[in-house]
């Protein structure tokens, strides 16, 4: 064998050995975290059984489990939003829960209210308003006064009654509370159309647009997290939670020319009064029809 060739071969073997040794040593090096050692993002375990208003979720189906997993992850790891929802729920659920019972709606629908508005009175980009997010036409159809001066979509008691009527009517038409909840998002007509087109009568068997396809799972995730906050890592003290002010009612069947003066007569500020009566949309109450309104007065 030519000496130069033999030398090259031995050199190649030696180089390969070095590479192999380096590979072994690299594999033995422990991977270094690029975050704090205690920081971990854990997969969320989906409960074995979930239901909405007594109707079981078919989690044994792969696509249903995957969609549920997505919403649980979003609502677990969007921590700031989750904690705000927990705080607001403590403020508004004691008001919403007896109203749902009064109007014959399952208690689980309080989570639909959370999904709609996050329990804040900010209108949607499409014009839906109030905690239950009604469009103006829907509010009027169900007997709410909706105009520039008075907008009863912002009245929690009255809008909860409307939500109950809408959902009970949808359930009677579509056959289940789950489909009724889907119709709250997409409309009775659209859900009925999809059921006819796809020859299906179960929400979980329907192929729907992205928003409505996620809607029920979002409600379910909110129910799971808000019902078991500490299970999902939310830590707080009772005094961290928000509370609703105590109020008493005053009946008014005349116009109020200046709401600030009206509030002052009861020893409160304009702001105090408006925060608990967000349905009063202007600085006055026109009331040309001499309708009787109930105005809440906060107790300090």
SULHU-V585044 format. One line per field, one symbol per residue. phi: phi as a letter, one per 30 degrees, with the letter a starting at -180 (. if undefined). A space follows every 10 residues. Layout:
phi=???
This chain:
phi=.deddddddd dddddddded dddddddddd dcdcbeeddb ccdcddedbb bbhicdcddd deddddddee ddddddccdd dddddddded dcddddeddd ddciceeedd ddddddbhib dcdddcjdbi dchcdedded ecjddbaddb bddddddddd ddeddddddd dddcjadddd dddddcjedd dddddddchb bbedcccbde dddceddddd dddddddbed dcidcacedd ddbdddbbcb dbbbdcdbdd dedddcibce dedddcbddd cbdbcdhddh ddcccdcdcc
